[in-house]
Amino acid sequence: MSPISLSEIVSALPADETWGPPTSTETTLDGVPYAPYSKGDKLGRMADWTSEGKDGRDGRGGRQQYNRSYRDQQVYGAGTSSLFAIQVAEDESSFSVVDNTRNTTKTRGGFGRGGGTIFRGRGQRGGRNDRGGRGAFQRVGGGRGGQGGDRGYYDNRGGRGGRGGRRFGWKDYDKPQRNRDASVNVKPEWKMLEEIDFNRLTKLNLDTDEGEDLDSYGFLYYYDRTYDKQPVKTTERKLNVVDRAAYNVTTSSDPIIQELAEKDEATIFATDNILSMLMCSPRSIYSWDLVILRQGNKVYLDKRDGSSLDMVTVNENAADAPLELSEGNKDSINAPGALALEATFINHNFANQTVIESETAKYEMAHENPFYDPSEETDLLASKAYKYRRFDLSLNDEEPVHLIVRTELDAVMKNAVNGEDLFLTVKALNEFDHKAQGSGGALDWRSKLVSQRGAVVATEMKNNSCKLARWTVQSILANADVMKLGFVSRANPKNNDRHVILGVAAYKPREFANQMNLSLSNGWGIVRTIVDMCLKMPEGKYVLVKDPNKPVLRLYDVPMTTFEEEAEKDVDQGEEEEEE
């Protein structure tokens, strides 16, 4: 081959000023070539000349190489490194087998009393009784009692000494967002007027008086003090079904409130059930709704038929609240709806069972029950007293604003010191299954209620913050002297029909509110704020809805016939069923 001269080489060069592969217009910006990158990439070094290969500079690799790999993931080029990598054909030095299985040495069995294995975690924050920090113990499987040790049973309550496992709060950020359904369907013709965030509600404050009694109706039986004694382990008290007539009439249907409104005794009218929900709304998780009627200068805080306000929630505020059946809950009796029905049933029967029914020894109020008609009804009346009380929510003397609320009392008992009558509200907390999903890390009441009652109540304050706050507010509104809290558990965790009473605790409502960090002034501020919004609007019907998935309240302007058509349909269906 003849040698090529320099002039021939020069003449063979392309005439363009560029060199290398041809540049396409797809990878150029104003004629300048660029490599595509995302907004998430961080700009760093153009080339890393310190990298000596996959095994590190000294050939040992180890943690130094791990740190460098982790660091390089954060710099520019991490996501598109293949664009600049040199393709080496079949180079064995760049091939390695990745084995991410952790080799652990077999420890001696029988460390604990259940023969389980104890792992010492680094910086692991155990559960309630762990001291946290480095070296906290976690027991996996075969714990004290050995439940599920052979089948890899993990309890949700981390590091509490009995059965360790997954800790609350661990990787909670990785959980899918729950999508709960709203308590009421928002229709297209509804007009949204306000959207109020809970952060704004918690900053409100309004000091008011302790209220005054206007009138009282009904009667009360005396409380059975034998329920305050600790039950014997061999003989547990069963919760009996006690059918008694109890009424939960809404505000606008109450004849006494209608009379007081005609006399212009107040501006705002409500029941303790509705008012407590509004005052404790920042603690609520589940969706709920209120109906607000504006008639003239009067505001009625109302509820619709079949409202969720009438149901008693269970573990609403738990970190891992009970799942719906659609979310993978396999136990239908432990779904939120079934638990709410069970808790409502328990509260109704517990209040009726813990009183001594005697026609000769009962506390009569000034007037008879306003909702009971003996000519039409034959059912026995439950022990219930209705007190209509007035509170002053005025900001100044020029514009007086008063609220009348119908409150309820459940029983009465004699003071052991001076023999005076003490008014009671009687409520019941219920345990469904302390091992099931949604239990919120609750203790086993049968074994811990006597020895660790404070821990049991503290756990309930955490898991049922909204429910307990509402009960406390209702007791304070009624000016009750004592609030009785019963502890009711299932006789069998897999059966929600039979229950046993494990104990009863007594609290003064205002002291219990301080323990829960419950502010009545904040609640009154919320009520006054919502009412002021409605008073600035024209007469009509409004619906206040708690968003099912966000800490937000929404106020809607709705037609006056809203919910009335549904109520008429329910009445017609009931009449048809009776005829059949």
C-alpha positions as CSV (number, residue, x, y, z in Angstrom):
1,M,0.0,0.0,0.0
2,S,1.4,3.3,-1.0
3,P,2.0,5.8,1.7
4,I,-0.6,8.6,2.1
5,S,0.7,12.1,2.1
6,L,-0.1,14.7,4.7
7,S,-1.9,16.9,2.1
8,E,-4.2,14.0,1.2
9,I,-5.1,13.5,4.8
10,V,-5.9,17.2,5.3
11,S,-8.0,17.3,2.2
12,A,-10.0,14.2,3.3
13,L,-11.0,16.0,6.6
14,P,-14.6,17.2,6.6
15,A,-15.2,20.8,5.8
16,D,-17.3,21.4,9.0
17,E,-15.7,23.1,12.0
18,T,-16.9,20.3,14.4
19,W,-15.3,16.9,14.9
20,G,-16.7,13.6,16.2
21,P,-20.1,12.0,15.5
22,P,-22.8,14.2,13.9
23,T,-24.8,16.2,16.3
24,S,-28.6,15.8,16.0
25,T,-31.0,18.6,16.8
26,E,-32.8,16.4,19.4
27,T,-29.8,16.7,21.8
28,T,-28.9,20.3,21.2
29,L,-30.1,23.6,22.8
30,D,-29.2,26.7,20.7
31,G,-26.6,24.6,18.9
32,V,-25.0,23.4,22.1
33,P,-25.1,19.7,22.8
34,Y,-26.3,18.6,26.3
35,A,-27.1,15.4,28.2
36,P,-30.8,15.1,29.4
37,Y,-31.2,15.2,33.1
38,S,-34.1,15.5,35.5
39,K,-34.9,18.3,38.0
40,G,-34.2,16.0,40.9
41,D,-30.5,15.5,39.9
42,K,-28.0,17.4,41.8
43,L,-25.1,19.1,40.0
44,G,-21.8,17.8,41.1
45,R,-18.5,16.7,39.7
46,M,-18.1,16.1,36.0
47,A,-15.8,13.2,36.5
48,D,-14.6,11.3,39.5
49,W,-10.9,10.6,39.1
50,T,-10.6,9.2,42.7
51,S,-12.6,6.0,41.9
52,E,-10.2,3.1,41.7
53,G,-12.6,0.3,40.8
54,K,-15.3,-1.6,42.4
55,D,-13.1,-3.1,45.2
56,G,-11.7,0.2,46.4
57,R,-8.2,1.6,46.3
58,D,-6.8,-1.1,48.7
59,G,-8.8,-3.9,47.2
60,R,-10.6,-4.6,50.4
61,G,-13.9,-2.7,49.6
62,G,-16.0,-2.7,52.8
63,R,-17.7,0.2,54.3
64,Q,-15.5,2.8,52.5
65,Q,-16.9,1.7,49.2
66,Y,-20.4,1.5,50.6
67,N,-20.2,5.1,51.7
68,R,-18.9,6.2,48.3
69,S,-21.7,4.4,46.5
70,Y,-24.3,6.0,48.7
71,R,-22.7,9.4,48.2
72,D,-22.6,9.0,44.4
73,Q,-26.3,8.3,44.3
74,Q,-26.9,11.9,45.4
75,V,-24.8,13.6,42.7
76,Y,-25.4,14.5,39.1
77,G,-25.3,11.5,36.8
78,A,-26.6,9.0,39.3
79,G,-29.8,8.6,37.4
80,T,-28.3,8.6,33.9
81,S,-24.9,7.0,34.6
82,S,-25.5,4.6,31.7
83,L,-25.2,7.5,29.2
84,F,-21.6,8.1,30.1
85,A,-20.5,4.5,31.1
86,I,-18.0,2.7,28.9
87,Q,-19.4,-0.6,27.7
88,V,-16.7,-3.3,28.4
89,A,-17.4,-6.6,26.7
90,E,-17.4,-9.7,28.9
91,D,-15.1,-8.4,31.6
92,E,-15.1,-10.8,34.5
93,S,-13.7,-8.2,36.8
94,S,-16.9,-6.1,36.6
95,F,-19.1,-9.1,37.5
96,S,-20.1,-9.9,41.0
97,V,-22.8,-12.0,42.7
98,V,-25.1,-10.0,44.9
99,D,-26.3,-11.8,48.0
100,N,-28.3,-9.6,50.4
101,T,-29.3,-12.4,52.8
102,R,-28.0,-11.7,56.3
103,N,-26.0,-14.5,57.9
104,T,-26.8,-14.7,61.6
105,T,-25.3,-17.1,64.0
106,K,-27.7,-19.5,65.7
107,T,-28.2,-18.3,69.3
108,R,-29.0,-20.5,72.2
109,G,-32.7,-21.1,72.7
110,G,-34.5,-20.5,76.0
111,F,-33.3,-17.0,76.7
112,G,-36.7,-15.9,77.9
113,R,-39.4,-17.7,79.7
114,G,-41.1,-18.7,76.4
115,G,-38.1,-20.0,74.7
116,G,-38.1,-17.1,72.2
117,T,-35.1,-15.4,70.7
118,I,-34.1,-12.0,71.9
119,F,-32.5,-9.5,69.5
120,R,-30.6,-6.5,70.7
121,G,-31.3,-3.7,68.3
122,R,-29.1,-0.7,67.8
123,G,-31.0,2.5,68.7
124,Q,-34.3,0.7,68.8
125,R,-37.1,2.6,70.6
126,G,-39.2,-0.1,72.1
127,G,-42.7,0.3,73.4
128,R,-44.2,1.9,76.5
129,N,-42.1,0.1,79.1
130,D,-38.8,0.0,77.2
131,R,-36.3,2.6,78.3
132,G,-35.6,3.3,74.6
133,G,-32.2,4.3,73.2
134,R,-29.4,1.9,72.3
135,G,-29.7,-1.7,73.2
136,A,-33.4,-1.9,73.8
137,F,-34.6,-5.5,73.8
138,Q,-37.2,-6.8,71.4
139,R,-38.6,-10.3,71.7
140,V,-39.8,-12.1,68.5
141,G,-42.0,-15.1,68.7
142,G,-42.6,-17.5,71.6
143,G,-42.9,-14.7,74.2
144,R,-44.4,-15.0,77.6
145,G,-47.3,-17.2,76.9
146,G,-45.8,-18.4,73.6
147,Q,-48.7,-17.3,71.5
148,G,-47.9,-17.8,67.8
149,G,-44.2,-18.3,68.4
150,D,-44.0,-21.2,66.0
151,R,-45.9,-19.5,63.2
152,G,-44.0,-16.2,63.2
153,Y,-46.7,-14.2,65.1
154,Y,-45.8,-10.6,65.5
155,D,-47.7,-8.4,67.8
156,N,-48.2,-4.8,66.9
157,R,-47.1,-3.6,70.4
158,G,-43.4,-3.2,70.2
159,G,-41.1,-4.0,73.1
160,R,-43.5,-4.2,75.9
161,G,-42.0,-7.3,77.4
162,G,-44.6,-9.9,76.5
163,R,-44.6,-10.2,72.7
164,G,-42.4,-7.8,70.8
165,G,-42.6,-7.0,67.2
166,R,-43.4,-4.2,64.9
167,R,-43.3,-0.8,66.7
168,F,-45.9,1.9,66.4
169,G,-44.6,4.8,64.3
170,W,-42.0,2.6,62.5
171,K,-42.3,3.3,58.7
172,D,-45.7,5.0,59.2
173,Y,-44.7,7.4,56.5
174,D,-44.7,4.4,54.1
175,K,-48.4,3.5,54.8
176,P,-50.9,4.1,52.1
177,Q,-53.3,7.0,52.8
178,R,-56.7,5.7,54.0
179,N,-59.6,6.9,52.0
180,R,-62.7,7.0,54.3
181,D,-66.2,7.7,53.1
182,A,-67.9,10.9,54.1
183,S,-70.8,10.7,56.6
184,V,-73.1,12.4,54.1
185,N,-73.1,12.7,50.4
186,V,-72.3,16.2,49.2
187,K,-74.8,17.0,46.4
188,P,-74.0,19.2,43.4
189,E,-76.5,21.8,44.4
190,W,-74.8,22.4,47.8
191,K,-72.8,25.6,47.8
192,M,-69.6,25.6,49.9
193,L,-69.3,28.8,52.0
194,E,-66.4,28.2,54.4
195,E,-63.5,25.8,54.8
196,I,-62.0,25.8,58.3
197,D,-58.8,24.1,59.1
198,F,-58.4,22.5,62.6
199,N,-55.2,24.5,63.2
200,R,-57.4,27.6,63.2
201,L,-59.9,26.0,65.5
202,T,-57.4,25.0,68.2
203,K,-56.3,28.7,68.5
204,L,-59.8,30.0,69.4
205,N,-60.7,30.8,73.0
206,L,-63.8,32.1,74.8
207,D,-64.3,32.2,78.6
208,T,-67.8,31.7,79.8
209,D,-69.7,31.1,83.0
210,E,-70.6,27.7,84.5
211,G,-74.2,28.0,83.3
212,E,-77.5,28.2,85.0
213,D,-80.3,25.6,85.3
214,L,-83.6,26.6,83.6
215,D,-85.7,23.5,84.1
216,S,-85.4,19.8,84.6
217,Y,-87.4,16.8,83.5
218,G,-87.5,13.0,84.0
219,F,-86.3,10.9,87.0
220,L,-83.1,9.1,88.1
221,Y,-82.6,5.8,89.8
222,Y,-79.9,5.4,92.4
223,Y,-76.6,3.9,91.3
224,D,-75.7,0.4,92.5
225,R,-72.4,0.8,94.4
226,T,-71.7,-2.9,94.2
227,Y,-70.3,-2.3,90.7
228,D,-67.5,-0.2,92.2
229,K,-66.1,-3.3,93.9
230,Q,-63.5,-5.4,92.1
231,P,-65.2,-8.5,90.7
232,V,-63.9,-11.9,91.8
233,K,-62.0,-13.7,89.1
234,T,-64.1,-16.8,89.3
235,T,-67.4,-14.9,89.0
236,E,-67.5,-12.2,86.3
237,R,-70.5,-9.9,86.1
238,K,-72.3,-10.4,82.8
239,L,-73.6,-7.5,80.8
240,N,-77.3,-8.1,80.5
241,V,-79.7,-6.8,77.9
242,V,-82.0,-4.3,79.6
243,D,-84.7,-3.0,77.3
244,R,-85.7,0.5,78.5
245,A,-87.2,3.4,76.5
246,A,-84.5,6.1,76.0
247,Y,-85.0,9.1,73.7
248,N,-82.5,11.0,71.6
249,V,-84.7,13.8,70.2
250,T,-82.9,16.3,68.0
251,T,-82.9,20.0,68.8
252,S,-85.6,21.3,66.5
253,S,-88.0,18.5,67.5
254,D,-87.7,19.1,71.2
255,P,-91.0,20.7,72.5
256,I,-89.2,22.3,75.5
257,I,-86.7,24.0,73.3
258,Q,-89.4,25.3,71.1
259,E,-91.2,26.8,74.1
260,L,-87.9,28.5,75.2
261,A,-87.3,29.8,71.7
262,E,-90.8,31.4,71.6
263,K,-90.0,33.1,74.9
264,D,-86.7,34.4,73.4
265,E,-84.7,32.9,76.2
266,A,-81.5,32.5,74.1
267,T,-80.0,32.9,70.6
268,I,-78.5,29.4,70.1
269,F,-80.2,26.1,70.9
270,A,-78.5,22.6,70.9
271,T,-78.3,19.2,72.7
272,D,-75.3,18.1,74.6
273,N,-74.6,15.3,72.0
274,I,-74.4,17.8,69.2
275,L,-72.7,20.5,71.1
276,S,-69.9,18.2,72.5
277,M,-69.1,17.0,68.9
278,L,-68.6,20.6,67.8
279,M,-66.6,21.6,70.9
280,C,-64.3,18.5,70.5
281,S,-64.1,18.6,66.7
282,P,-60.3,19.1,66.5
283,R,-59.9,15.7,68.1
284,S,-62.2,13.9,65.6
285,I,-60.8,11.6,62.8
286,Y,-64.0,10.1,61.4
287,S,-66.4,12.1,59.3
288,W,-69.5,13.6,60.8
289,D,-72.0,16.3,60.0
290,L,-74.3,18.8,61.7
291,V,-77.4,20.6,60.4
292,I,-77.6,24.3,61.3
293,L,-81.0,26.0,61.0
294,R,-81.0,29.8,60.9
295,Q,-84.5,31.2,61.7
296,G,-84.7,34.9,62.3
297,N,-82.1,35.7,65.0
298,K,-82.2,32.1,66.3
299,V,-79.7,29.3,65.4
300,Y,-80.5,25.7,66.0
301,L,-77.7,23.2,66.0
302,D,-79.4,20.1,64.7
303,K,-78.7,16.6,63.4
304,R,-80.3,14.5,60.7
305,D,-82.0,11.1,61.3
306,G,-79.5,8.2,61.4
307,S,-76.6,10.6,62.0
308,S,-73.2,9.2,63.0
309,L,-73.3,11.4,66.1
310,D,-75.6,8.8,67.7
311,M,-73.0,6.1,67.5
312,V,-70.1,5.5,69.9
313,T,-66.8,5.2,68.0
314,V,-64.0,2.7,69.0
315,N,-60.3,3.5,68.8
316,E,-60.9,6.4,66.5
317,N,-57.7,8.1,67.5
318,A,-55.5,5.0,67.6
319,A,-52.3,5.1,65.5
320,D,-53.5,2.0,63.7
321,A,-57.2,2.4,63.8
322,P,-59.5,-0.5,62.9
323,L,-59.6,-1.2,59.2
324,E,-62.7,-1.4,57.0
325,L,-63.5,-4.7,55.3
326,S,-62.6,-3.1,52.0
327,E,-59.1,-2.3,53.4
328,G,-58.3,-5.9,54.1
329,N,-59.9,-6.5,57.6
330,K,-60.8,-10.2,57.7
331,D,-62.8,-9.9,60.9
332,S,-66.2,-8.3,60.1
333,I,-67.0,-7.9,63.8
334,N,-63.8,-5.8,64.2
335,A,-64.7,-3.3,61.4
336,P,-65.4,0.3,62.5
337,G,-69.1,0.1,61.8
338,A,-69.6,-3.1,63.7
339,L,-67.5,-1.9,66.6
340,A,-69.6,1.3,66.8
341,L,-72.8,-0.6,66.9
342,E,-71.4,-2.9,69.6
343,A,-70.2,0.1,71.7
344,T,-73.5,1.9,71.4
345,F,-75.3,-1.3,72.5
346,I,-72.9,-1.7,75.5
347,N,-73.4,1.9,76.6
348,H,-77.2,1.7,76.5
349,N,-77.3,-1.6,78.5
350,F,-74.5,-0.7,81.0
351,A,-76.2,2.6,82.1
352,N,-79.5,0.7,82.6
353,Q,-77.9,-2.3,84.4
354,T,-75.9,-0.3,87.0
355,V,-78.9,1.4,88.6
356,I,-81.3,0.0,91.2
357,E,-84.8,0.2,89.7
358,S,-87.1,1.1,92.6
359,E,-90.3,3.1,92.3
360,T,-90.1,4.0,95.9
361,A,-86.4,5.1,95.9
362,K,-85.8,7.3,92.9
363,Y,-85.0,11.0,92.4
364,E,-87.8,12.8,90.7
365,M,-87.2,16.0,88.7
366,A,-89.5,19.0,88.6
367,H,-91.4,17.7,85.6
368,E,-92.1,14.3,83.9
369,N,-90.2,13.0,80.8
370,P,-91.4,15.3,78.0
371,F,-90.9,12.7,75.3
372,Y,-92.8,9.8,76.9
373,D,-96.5,9.3,76.3
374,P,-98.0,6.7,78.6
375,S,-101.2,6.4,76.6
376,E,-99.3,5.2,73.5
377,E,-96.2,3.5,74.9
378,T,-95.9,0.6,77.3
379,D,-92.1,0.2,77.5
380,L,-90.5,1.0,80.9
381,L,-88.6,4.2,81.0
382,A,-84.8,4.3,81.4
383,S,-83.2,6.2,84.2
384,K,-82.7,9.6,82.6
385,A,-83.0,13.2,83.6
386,Y,-83.0,16.2,81.1
387,K,-81.7,19.5,82.4
388,Y,-82.0,22.6,80.2
389,R,-79.1,24.9,81.0
390,R,-78.2,28.4,79.7
391,F,-74.7,29.7,79.0
392,D,-73.6,33.2,78.3
393,L,-71.4,33.5,75.2
394,S,-71.5,37.3,74.9
395,L,-68.4,39.2,73.9
396,N,-69.8,42.4,75.4
397,D,-72.9,43.7,77.1
398,E,-74.2,45.5,74.0
399,E,-74.8,42.2,72.0
400,P,-75.9,39.5,74.4
401,V,-75.6,35.9,73.0
402,H,-76.9,33.1,75.1
403,L,-77.0,29.3,74.4
404,I,-79.5,26.8,75.8
405,V,-78.5,23.2,75.8
406,R,-80.4,20.1,76.8
407,T,-78.1,18.0,78.9
408,E,-78.6,14.4,80.2
409,L,-77.9,12.7,83.5
410,D,-78.0,8.9,84.0
411,A,-78.1,8.2,87.8
412,V,-77.8,9.6,91.3
413,M,-76.1,8.4,94.4
414,K,-75.7,9.5,98.0
415,N,-72.5,11.2,99.2
416,A,-70.9,8.9,101.7
417,V,-69.8,11.8,103.9
418,N,-72.8,14.2,104.1
419,G,-75.5,12.2,102.5
420,E,-76.2,14.7,99.7
421,D,-77.4,13.6,96.3
422,L,-74.7,13.4,93.6
423,F,-75.6,13.4,89.9
424,L,-73.9,11.0,87.7
425,T,-73.2,10.3,84.0
426,V,-72.6,6.6,83.3
427,K,-70.5,5.6,80.3
428,A,-68.7,2.4,79.3
429,L,-65.4,1.8,77.5
430,N,-65.2,-1.6,75.7
431,E,-62.4,-4.0,74.8
432,F,-62.9,-6.1,71.7
433,D,-59.6,-8.0,71.3
434,H,-56.3,-6.7,72.5
435,K,-54.4,-8.8,70.0
436,A,-56.4,-7.8,66.9
437,Q,-55.6,-5.2,64.4
438,G,-56.9,-1.8,65.5
439,S,-56.5,-2.5,69.3
440,G,-54.1,0.4,69.5
441,G,-51.6,-1.3,71.8
442,A,-54.2,-1.8,74.5
443,L,-53.3,-3.9,77.6
444,D,-55.2,-7.1,78.5
445,W,-57.9,-5.7,80.8
446,R,-58.5,-8.9,82.5
447,S,-55.0,-9.1,83.9
448,K,-54.0,-5.4,84.0
449,L,-57.1,-3.5,85.0
450,V,-56.6,-4.0,88.7
451,S,-52.9,-3.7,88.9
452,Q,-52.3,-1.1,86.1
453,R,-55.6,0.9,85.9
454,G,-53.7,4.1,85.3
455,A,-51.9,2.6,82.2
456,V,-55.2,1.2,80.9
457,V,-57.0,4.6,81.2
458,A,-54.0,6.4,79.7
459,T,-54.1,4.1,76.7
460,E,-57.8,4.7,76.3
461,M,-57.2,8.5,76.4
462,K,-54.8,8.1,73.5
463,N,-56.9,5.7,71.4
464,N,-60.3,7.3,72.2
465,S,-59.4,10.9,72.7
466,C,-62.4,12.3,70.9
467,K,-64.9,9.9,72.5
468,L,-63.7,10.5,76.1
469,A,-63.5,14.3,75.4
470,R,-67.1,14.3,74.3
471,W,-68.2,12.4,77.4
472,T,-66.3,14.7,79.6
473,V,-67.8,17.8,77.9
474,Q,-71.3,16.4,78.2
475,S,-70.8,15.8,82.0
476,I,-69.5,19.3,82.5
477,L,-72.4,20.8,80.5
478,A,-74.9,18.8,82.7
479,N,-73.1,20.0,85.8
480,A,-72.6,16.3,86.9
481,D,-70.7,15.7,90.1
482,V,-69.2,12.4,89.0
483,M,-68.6,10.6,85.7
484,K,-68.6,6.8,86.0
485,L,-66.5,4.9,83.4
486,G,-67.2,1.2,83.1
487,F,-64.8,-1.3,81.5
488,V,-66.6,-3.9,79.5
489,S,-64.9,-6.7,77.5
490,R,-66.1,-9.5,75.3
491,A,-66.6,-12.8,77.0
492,N,-65.0,-14.3,73.9
493,P,-62.9,-12.1,71.6
494,K,-64.4,-13.8,68.6
495,N,-68.0,-13.2,69.7
496,N,-69.5,-9.7,69.9
497,D,-72.8,-10.7,71.5
498,R,-71.8,-11.6,75.1
499,H,-69.9,-9.2,77.4
500,V,-68.6,-9.0,80.9
501,I,-68.2,-6.0,83.2
502,L,-64.6,-5.9,84.5
503,G,-64.8,-2.8,86.7
504,V,-66.0,0.8,87.1
505,A,-63.9,3.9,87.8
506,A,-65.2,7.3,89.0
507,Y,-63.8,10.7,88.0
508,K,-64.7,14.3,88.6
509,P,-65.4,15.7,85.1
510,R,-63.3,18.8,85.4
511,E,-60.3,16.9,86.8
512,F,-60.6,14.4,84.1
513,A,-60.7,17.2,81.5
514,N,-57.4,18.5,82.9
515,Q,-55.8,15.0,82.6
516,M,-56.9,14.9,79.0
517,N,-55.6,18.5,78.3
518,L,-59.2,19.4,77.3
519,S,-59.9,23.1,77.1
520,L,-63.6,24.1,77.6
521,S,-62.7,27.7,76.6
522,N,-61.4,26.4,73.2
523,G,-64.7,24.5,72.7
524,W,-66.8,27.6,73.4
525,G,-64.6,29.6,71.0
526,I,-65.3,27.1,68.3
527,V,-69.1,27.2,68.9
528,R,-69.2,31.0,68.9
529,T,-67.1,31.2,65.7
530,I,-69.4,28.8,63.8
531,V,-72.5,30.5,65.1
532,D,-71.2,34.0,64.1
533,M,-70.6,32.6,60.5
534,C,-74.2,31.5,60.3
535,L,-75.6,34.7,61.8
536,K,-73.9,36.7,59.1
537,M,-75.6,34.6,56.4
538,P,-79.3,34.8,55.3
539,E,-81.9,32.6,56.9
540,G,-81.9,29.0,55.7
541,K,-80.4,25.6,56.3
542,Y,-76.6,24.9,56.5
543,V,-74.6,21.7,56.8
544,L,-71.3,21.5,58.6
545,V,-69.3,18.4,57.4
546,K,-66.0,17.1,58.7
547,D,-63.8,15.9,55.8
548,P,-63.3,12.1,56.0
549,N,-59.6,12.3,55.2
550,K,-58.4,15.8,56.2
551,P,-58.6,17.8,59.4
552,V,-61.0,20.3,57.8
553,L,-64.6,21.5,58.4
554,R,-66.7,22.6,55.5
555,L,-69.8,24.7,55.8
556,Y,-72.4,24.3,53.0
557,D,-75.5,26.2,52.1
558,V,-78.2,23.6,51.3
559,P,-81.9,23.8,50.2
560,M,-84.5,23.8,53.0
561,T,-85.9,20.4,51.8
562,T,-82.5,18.7,52.3
563,F,-82.8,15.4,54.3
564,E,-86.6,15.8,54.6
565,E,-87.3,13.7,51.5
566,E,-85.1,11.0,52.8
567,A,-86.9,11.0,56.2
568,E,-90.3,10.7,54.4
569,K,-89.0,7.7,52.4
570,D,-87.9,6.0,55.6
571,V,-91.3,6.6,57.2
572,D,-93.1,5.2,54.1
573,Q,-90.9,2.1,54.1
574,G,-91.5,1.5,57.8
575,E,-95.3,1.7,57.3
576,E,-95.1,-0.7,54.4
577,E,-93.1,-3.2,56.4
578,E,-95.6,-3.0,59.3
579,E,-98.5,-3.6,56.9
580,E,-96.8,-6.7,55.5
